[in-house]
Amino acid sequence: MIKKIIVVSLIFIIALSVADFLYNFFTRKKPNIIKTYGNIEIRQVDLSFQVSGIIKDVFVEEGDRVKPGDLLAVLDDRDYKINYKKAYFQKFESKAQAKEDEQKYKKNRPLCKGEIISKQECETYLNTKDLSYAKYKQDIENEQYHLLQLNYTKMYAPQEGIITARVQEKGARVEKNQIVYVLSLNKPIWVRTYIKESDLGNIKYGKTAWIYTDTEDIKSKKKKKYKGYIGYISPVAEFTPKTVQSEDLRADLVYRIRVYIDEVDEYLRQGMPVSVEINLDSEE
């Protein structure tokens, strides 16, 4: 009899547990999530020399990672060195001339005050001194200009990133501002995606979003997941681009948003398709 009571009690407890689970499962509130699709966007920089010349050497290849200040390429700088040296010595020559003309003026100034020499001679001494000093200042600027031109024969990486294209080769003649490399920056990286007008009132700048790629993690067997935040919301509606995959948006006006990714890695690539989830119940 006791065994029957125990068995009946266990069955009753199990039944209650199952009923409670089923009730919670069917009645629990589903999270309000905006799910949309987009593509990875990465800033790219076209790198070029600020002067023209023949490329003497290139030091990086496509796919190489670079840091700010890394030397990427150099031009043949022989002409620029000659021009700089000429400007350098011209500066000292004009400095000496300016000093000599100033001494002449100071030496004859008492004679001018005493009207021992003519007024015209006095004006000549003054004008010569001023012109010599102006020439000296001009040559200082000229020297700085040619020094900059010489320094511009070297190309350095402006930011951290990956070389995605090398357009020119050693020995090629390039003009000023002609592209030599294309650099993809490591940061910022964001997702370009779109949302409906009815969802605008539920999102704001800084709100957390989760980004999923189509690649499965080898260990977890789950899609790679990245945390991000909404960093831009377009103030202007536009017709849904053909690239948008969500069926309920294809015929609607939508708003473009940017979801910036907090922690980026080497697996994110320009144009990569991703899905974005924004949990509206979250305060973040």
Secondary structure, 3 states (H helix, E strand, C coil): CHHHHHHHHHHHHHHHHHHHHHHHHHHCCCCCEEEEEEEEEEEEEEEECCCCEEEEEECCCCCCEECCCCEEEEECCHHHHHHHHHHHHHHHHHHHHHHHHHHHHHHHHHHHHCCCCCHHHHHHHHHHHHHHHHHHHHHHHHHHHHHHHHHCCEEECCCCEEEEEECCCCCCEECCCCEEEEEEEEEEEEEEEEEEHHHHHHCCCCCEEEEEEEEECCCCCCEEEEEEEEEEEEEEEEECCCCCCCHHHCCCEEEEEEEEECCCCCCCCCCCEEEEEEECCCCC
